[in-house]
């Protein structure tokens, strides 16, 4: 066998081995813990070994990458050496070797192994566990050394594990999947929302203290049940001396059960007798950590405390879910007009109507600062969150909270009518 044939055979062997490394590298980057759990259930003996590899995935992927680059580079040198000996013209030899290795690199080291690595990630990753460990033992130290050198000469902080080691850029993959219509746009947005949970803090999704519905601990069960029915909330924070003194949470279902079993309890027992402990967390906690805490505590409501120990607001499981899936509206919600004229000179307006528009509608002046909407105006005048039936007087008009909407049961519409006394005075003056 001639020397050139030996060089080409050796180069072919190196290219094929490099292709195995590429397929393994792709498979390791794609396989997930969930896949391994399923493999364990199926009785795979190598699933545990593969799980250990994924615990330090970056180290093994970097080593495989370094190994396949080393072998492919050596193969290029061998093919070029053989071509220089075969062809008389050096330029023809260089062009031939370049063309051969570009095709081989693109097909054998690119398309084919990466496609196999994606399509059969679990099988390839399982079958190459021992090979991956051996390659890491040989090329791992050099890989880590070159990463350190690369970080040292590269402007910026660099990446301790290398920029190509960790799982593929998931956000970019999600966007690419959306662009290729592999997933729907709302699914893409939902996945991005999951990524952003760790960057969102609890105070950004909370119901602020100004919008909280609460009840004093000395109130009777009947009063608590009435508040729950009127507000639409099934869990109500219980306060002691004030809103900054949350002493527990009362559940409407607990009150209903107690009253059903002992009807006399609704008048003689207090909220403090049935309230449950409140789950308190700092308002600076990230939403994903808060969700795990609430799951561990098996609670649907958490009271957020600010840095001074006061009550900042509250968060429910539904608030966190809305960060992922978007606003959850009640099935009976119907978007109506901002202003609806009723009989007897009354109006029904949206609670989101701007107070300037309200002033123009009623031909009055409203000087309240710090509020922009009718709902905010009522909350400021009342000092608490308005619930259906709450009334506020503005000059010779009465604003009555009418209905709630959405999961948070916020006031949706307000009925505006003239004061009874004012109307009587105008009738007498006309007489």
C-alpha positions in Angstrom: 0.0 0.0 0.0 1.4 3.4 -1.0 2.0 6.2 1.5 -0.7 8.4 -0.1 -3.3 5.6 0.3 -2.3 5.2 3.9 -2.7 8.9 4.5 -6.1 9.0 2.9 -7.3 5.9 4.9 -6.1 7.5 8.1 -7.8 10.8 7.2 -11.0 8.9 6.5 -10.9 7.1 9.8 -10.3 10.5 11.6 -13.2 12.1 9.8 -15.5 9.2 10.7 -14.5 9.3 14.4 -14.9 13.1 14.4 -18.4 12.6 13.0 -19.2 10.3 15.9 -18.0 13.0 18.3 -20.2 15.6 16.5 -23.3 13.3 16.7 -22.5 12.7 20.4 -22.0 16.3 21.1 -25.4 17.2 19.5 -27.1 14.4 21.3 -25.8 15.5 24.7 -26.9 19.0 24.1 -30.4 17.9 23.2 -31.2 15.1 25.7 -33.0 16.1 28.8 -33.5 15.0 32.4 -37.1 14.0 31.5 -35.8 11.7 28.8 -33.4 10.0 31.3 -36.2 9.5 33.8 -38.2 7.8 31.0 -35.2 5.6 30.1 -34.9 4.6 33.8 -38.5 3.5 33.8 -37.9 1.5 30.6 -35.1 -0.3 32.4 -32.0 1.2 30.7 -28.9 0.2 32.5 -26.9 3.2 31.3 -29.5 5.9 32.2 -27.8 6.6 35.6 -24.4 7.0 33.9 -25.9 9.4 31.3 -27.5 11.3 34.1 -24.1 11.9 35.7 -22.8 13.2 32.4 -25.7 15.7 32.2 -24.9 17.0 35.7 -21.7 18.5 34.2 -22.8 18.7 30.6 -20.5 21.6 29.7 -17.3 19.7 30.5 -18.2 16.8 28.3 -19.6 18.8 25.4 -16.5 21.0 25.4 -14.2 18.0 25.3 -16.1 16.4 22.4 -16.0 19.7 20.5 -12.2 20.0 21.0 -11.7 16.3 20.0 -13.7 16.6 16.7 -11.9 19.9 15.8 -8.5 18.3 16.5 -9.3 15.2 14.4 -10.8 17.2 11.5 -7.8 19.5 11.4 -5.4 16.5 11.3 -7.5 15.0 8.5 -7.2 18.2 6.5 -3.4 18.1 6.9 -3.3 14.4 5.8 -5.5 15.0 2.8 -3.5 18.1 1.7 -0.2 16.1 2.1 -1.5 13.3 -0.1 -2.8 15.7 -2.7 0.5 17.5 -2.9 2.2 14.2 -3.6 -0.4 13.1 -6.1 -0.7 16.3 -8.2 2.3 17.8 -9.9 0.8 21.3 -9.7 0.7 22.6 -6.1 -2.2 24.9 -6.8 -4.2 22.1 -8.2 -3.4 20.0 -5.1 -4.5 22.8 -2.7 -7.7 23.4 -4.6 -8.5 19.7 -4.7 -7.8 19.1 -1.0 -9.8 22.2 -0.1 -12.8 21.1 -2.2 -12.7 17.6 -0.8 -12.6 18.7 2.8 -15.2 21.4 2.4 -17.6 18.8 1.1 -16.6 16.2 3.7 -16.8 18.8 6.4 -20.2 20.0 5.4 -21.8 16.6 4.8 -19.9 14.1 7.0 -19.0 16.5 9.9 -22.0 18.8 9.6 -25.4 17.7 8.2 -25.3 14.0 8.7 -24.0 13.7 12.4 -26.0 16.7 13.6 -29.2 15.3 12.0 -28.6 11.9 13.7 -27.8 13.6 17.0 -31.1 15.4 17.0 -33.3 12.6 15.7 -31.8 9.9 18.0 -30.4 11.9 20.8 -31.3 9.4 23.6 -29.9 6.3 21.7 -26.7 8.0 20.7 -26.1 9.6 24.1 -26.6 6.2 25.8 -24.4 4.2 23.5 -21.5 6.7 23.7 -21.4 7.2 27.5 -18.1 5.3 27.9 -16.6 7.0 24.8 -17.5 10.4 26.0 -15.8 9.8 29.4 -12.7 8.5 27.6 -12.6 11.5 25.3 -13.0 13.9 28.2 -10.2 12.2 30.1 -7.9 12.8 27.1 -9.0 16.1 25.8 -10.7 17.7 28.8 -7.6 19.3 30.4 -6.5 20.8 27.1 -10.1 22.1 26.5 -10.2 23.8 29.9 -6.8 25.3 29.3 -7.7 26.8 25.9 -11.0 28.2 27.4 -8.9 30.0 30.0 -6.6 31.3 27.4 -9.5 32.4 25.2 -11.1 34.2 28.0 -7.9 35.9 28.9 -7.3 37.4 25.4 -11.0 38.2 24.8 -12.3 41.6 25.8 -15.0 41.3 28.5 -15.6 38.8 31.3 -15.7 35.7 29.2 -17.5 32.4 30.0 -16.0 30.0 32.6 -17.5 27.0 30.8 -16.9 28.3 27.3 -19.4 30.1 25.1 -20.4 26.9 23.2 -20.8 24.4 26.0 -24.1 24.9 27.8 -27.4 23.9 26.3 -28.1 25.7 23.0 -29.4 29.2 23.3 -33.0 28.2 24.2 -34.5 31.6 23.6 -33.1 31.8 20.1 -34.2 28.3 19.4 -37.7 29.2 20.5 -37.8 32.2 18.3 -36.5 30.1 15.4 -39.2 27.5 16.0 -41.8 30.3 16.0 -40.5 31.8 12.8 -40.6 28.3 11.1 -44.2 27.8 12.4 -43.0 24.8 14.4 -44.8 26.3 17.4 -47.6 28.9 17.5 -46.9 32.5 18.5 -48.8 32.3 21.7 -46.8 29.2 22.7 -43.6 31.1 21.9 -44.7 34.0 24.1 -45.6 31.6 26.9 -42.2 29.9 26.8 -40.5 33.3 27.0 -42.7 34.2 29.9 -41.4 31.1 31.8 -37.8 32.2 31.1 -38.7 35.7 32.5 -40.1 34.4 35.8 -36.7 34.4 37.3 -36.1 38.0 36.3 -39.5 39.2 37.7 -39.9 40.1 41.4 -43.0 39.6 43.5 -43.9 43.2 43.9 -44.3 43.5 40.1 -47.2 41.1 40.0 -48.8 41.7 43.4 -52.1 43.2 44.3 -50.9 46.4 46.1 -52.1 47.2 49.6 -54.3 50.0 48.4 -56.3 47.4 46.4 -56.4 44.7 49.1 -59.8 43.6 50.6 -59.3 42.8 54.3 -61.3 42.3 57.4 -60.6 43.0 61.1 -60.1 40.0 63.4 -62.9 41.0 65.7 -65.6 40.9 63.0 -68.2 38.2 63.2 -68.4 35.2 60.8 -71.6 36.7 59.4 -69.8 39.9 58.5 -66.9 38.0 57.0 -69.3 35.9 54.9 -71.1 39.0 53.7 -67.7 40.6 52.7 -66.7 37.4 50.9 -69.9 37.2 48.9 -70.0 40.9 48.0 -66.3 41.1 47.1 -66.1 37.7 45.3 -63.0 36.7 47.2 -62.7 33.2 48.7 -59.6 34.1 50.9 -59.5 37.4 52.8 -56.5 38.6 54.8 -57.3 39.3 58.5 -55.8 42.4 60.2 -55.2 43.2 63.8 -54.4 46.8 64.6 -54.1 47.9 60.9 -53.2 46.9 57.4 -49.6 46.4 58.4 -50.6 43.9 61.0 -51.7 40.9 59.0 -52.5 38.2 61.6 -54.0 35.5 59.3 -56.2 34.6 56.4 -59.8 33.5 56.6 -61.3 31.2 54.0 -64.9 31.6 53.0 -65.3 27.8 52.7 -64.3 27.5 56.4 -66.9 30.0 57.4 -69.5 28.3 55.3 -68.8 24.9 56.8 -68.8 26.3 60.4 -72.1 28.2 59.8 -73.7 25.2 58.2 -72.8 22.9 61.1 -73.6 25.5 63.8 -75.9 28.3 62.6 -75.6 30.2 65.9 -71.8 30.6 65.3 -72.3 33.3 62.6 -73.3 35.8 65.3 -71.2 34.8 68.3 -67.9 33.6 66.8 -65.2 35.9 65.5 -63.0 35.8 62.4 -60.0 35.2 64.6 -61.5 31.9 65.7 -61.4 30.4 62.1 -58.5 32.2 60.5 -55.5 30.3 59.2 -51.8 31.4 59.5 -50.7 33.9 56.8 -47.8 33.0 54.5 -45.4 35.9 54.6 -42.6 36.5 52.1 -40.4 39.5 51.1 -41.7 41.6 48.2 -38.2 41.3 46.6 -38.4 37.6 46.1 -38.3 36.4 42.5 -41.5 35.0 41.1 -40.2 31.6 40.3 -38.8 31.2 43.9 -42.2 32.4 45.2 -44.1 29.9 43.2 -41.9 27.1 44.6 -42.4 28.4 48.1 -46.2 28.5 47.7 -46.2 25.0 46.3 -44.2 23.7 49.2 -46.4 25.5 51.7 -49.5 24.4 49.9 -51.0 27.8 49.9 -52.7 29.9 47.2 -52.1 33.3 48.8 -49.0 35.0 50.1 -48.7 38.3 51.9 -45.8 40.4 50.7 -43.7 42.4 53.3 -41.6 45.4 52.3 -38.1 46.2 53.7 -39.6 48.1 56.7 -41.9 45.2 57.7 -45.1 46.7 56.5 -47.6 45.1 54.2 -46.7 45.7 50.5 -49.5 43.7 49.0 -50.5 40.1 48.3 -49.9 37.6 45.5 -52.0 34.5 44.6 -51.1 31.5 42.5 -53.3 32.9 39.8 -51.2 36.1 39.6 -48.1 34.0 38.9 -50.0 31.9 36.3 -51.1 35.1 34.6 -47.4 36.0 34.1 -47.1 32.9 31.9 -50.5 32.6 30.1 -51.6 36.2 30.2 -54.6 37.9 31.8 -57.3 35.6 33.0 -60.8 37.1 32.6 -64.1 35.9 34.0 -66.2 33.9 31.4 -69.1 36.3 32.0 -67.1 39.5 31.3 -68.4 41.6 28.4 -66.7 44.7 27.3 -69.2 47.5 27.4 -69.2 51.2 26.6 -67.3 53.6 28.9 -70.5 55.7 29.4 -74.1 54.4 29.2 -77.0 56.8 29.8 -79.8 55.3 31.9 -83.3 56.4 32.8 -84.0 59.3 35.2 -80.8 61.0 34.3 -78.5 58.3 35.6 -75.3 57.0 34.0 -73.5 53.8 34.1 -69.7 54.3 33.5 -66.7 52.1 33.4 -64.5 52.2 36.5 -61.6 52.8 34.2 -63.2 56.1 32.9 -60.8 59.0 33.3 -61.8 61.5 36.0 -61.5 64.3 33.5 -64.1 62.7 31.3 -66.2 62.1 34.4 -66.0 65.8 35.3 -66.9 66.8 31.7 -69.9 64.4 31.8 -71.3 65.7 35.1 -70.2 69.3 34.4 -68.4 69.5 37.8 -64.8 70.0 38.9 -62.9 67.2 40.5 -59.6 68.2 42.2 -58.5 64.9 43.6 -54.8 64.4 42.9 -53.0 61.1 42.5 -55.9 59.3 40.9 -56.8 59.0 37.2 -59.9 56.8 37.0 -63.4 56.6 38.6 -62.4 53.4 40.4 -59.3 55.1 41.9 -61.4 58.1 42.9 -63.8 55.9 44.8 -61.0 54.1 46.5 -59.4 57.3 47.6 -62.6 58.8 48.9 -63.5 55.6 50.8 -60.1 54.8 52.0 -60.6 51.1 51.1 -61.1 49.1 47.9 -64.7 49.6 46.8 -67.0 46.6 46.5 -70.5 46.3 45.0 -72.8 48.6 46.9 -70.2 51.1 48.1 -71.1 54.7 47.5 -69.3 58.0 47.3 -70.8 61.5 47.1 -69.3 64.1 44.7 -71.0 67.5 44.9 -74.6 66.7 44.1 -73.9 63.2 42.5 -73.7 59.8 44.1 -71.4 57.2 42.7 -72.4 53.5 43.5 -70.1 50.6 42.7 -72.2 48.2 40.8 -70.4 45.1 39.5 -67.1 43.3 39.5 -65.1 41.8 36.6 -62.0 39.7 36.1 -60.3 37.2 38.4 -59.4 39.9 41.0 -63.1 40.9 41.2 -62.3 44.6 40.8 -65.1 47.0 40.3 -66.0 47.2 36.7 -69.0 49.6 36.4 -70.3 52.5 38.5 -73.8 53.9 38.5 -74.0 57.7 38.9 -77.2 59.3 40.1 -78.2 62.7 41.5 -78.5 63.1 45.2 -82.1 62.6 46.4 -82.1 65.8 48.5 -80.7 67.8 45.6 -83.4 66.5 43.3 -86.2 67.3 45.8 -84.8 70.8 46.3 -84.9 71.4 42.5 -88.5 70.1 42.3 -89.6 72.4 45.1 -87.9 75.4 43.5 -89.7 74.6 40.2 -93.0 74.7 42.0 
